[in-house]
Amino acid sequence: MVCANASRTHSLPLLAIGKSKKPRCFRNVSCLPTLDKAQKSAWRNSALFSEWYFIPNVKKLREREGKTGKVLLILDNARCHPPVDILNAIDDDFSVMYLPPNVTALVQPMDQGVIEKLKRIYKKQVLRRLLLAENDEESVAAFAEKLNMKDTCYMLDEAWDSLERQSLKNAWNKLWLDLEGEKDFNNDHMEEITDLVQSIPGFQECDEEDVETWMACDAKYMDFKC
């Protein structure tokens, strides 16, 4: 799950959900760059959302910067989110607003290309790691088998940190009409990703259309159960 303000002065660590509470790959790892949680089906539910709810994180930042005032969290109207009155009763300075379900995909900031670009940057990192492995078709299968939750958390965090500030700013344009947007010159990394894919043994014939299909294969995936 991703969360950030329009200026990206505050972007929260990504929430990563796996199936195991103590994966073997986390052994001897004292601190992860993402917030790691476990759920038997790797779904986001109301309990995990309540654990994540960002009040402590935001309070620490505001205390450090000497800021005060109200904070509004804008969310999609997913069934995994607790009732708004429960969340709004936690702290008077923090409020939650759910977008109507029929407009969420049209105006929710993180759905305006932010999540899509995050996935593309992450997949580009996966390809780079794959190409560092031995250069044969068998190594592709071995790489996929060895890729674990720890690797994923670090690559996701790196992708989140590298996401352009302008991409986040533009994502808020539909809700914050006074926010001046600029052209986002990011070409979605497609040319570079296509070159990386074609460098993998057995994938030399893949073209940009094939890569686009791969990039979009999880576009409709939800991290919560309806």
C-alpha positions, 0 to 999 in steps of 0.5 A: 500500500502506498501513501504520500502527500502532494509535495512528497515532503512526507511519503510513508514506508510502503506496506508489504503483506506476506503470508508468513509472520517470520519468513526465513529470509528475514532471519538476522534482519533487524530492520526493513525499509518497508512495513512488513505484515502477515496475513494467511492469504496476503490480503489487506484487511481491516486489522492490518489497516488499523495497525498501519494507520499512519497517525504515529508516523505523521505525528513524529514528522510533525513534531520533528518539523514543529508543525501543527494543524489538521491532517486529512487522509483520503482513501478509496472505499474498500471493504477492508477499511474500518468504518470512518467514524471509528478512525475519526474517533482516534485523534481529533487532529486526524480525519479520514475521508472515503471517496465514493466508489464510482469515482475512486479510480478517476480521482484517487491520487495513487491511482493516477499513475503512481502505483503503475509507475512504482510497479514498472520501476520495481519490475525494471529492478527485478530484470537488472537483478536477473541479468546479474545472474548466470547468463543462461535460460536455466538461471532464469528459473533459478532466479525466480525460485530464489527471489524472496520477500526480503529482496522484494521489500528492498527493491520496492523501497528503492523503487518508491524512493526513486519515483519522481516528485513530479509524478506524485504532484501530478497525481493530485491534480484532479483533487487539488485543482489549485495545484499547478501541474507540470508535464511529467517527462517520464517515459515510463522506462519502457525503452529501457525495460524492453532492452533489459527483457531482450537481454534475457536468454530466451526472450530476445524476440520480445518487443515493446508490445510484449513488455506492455502486456507483462507490465499490465498483467497485474493492473486489475490486481487488488491487495484486499479481498472484496 
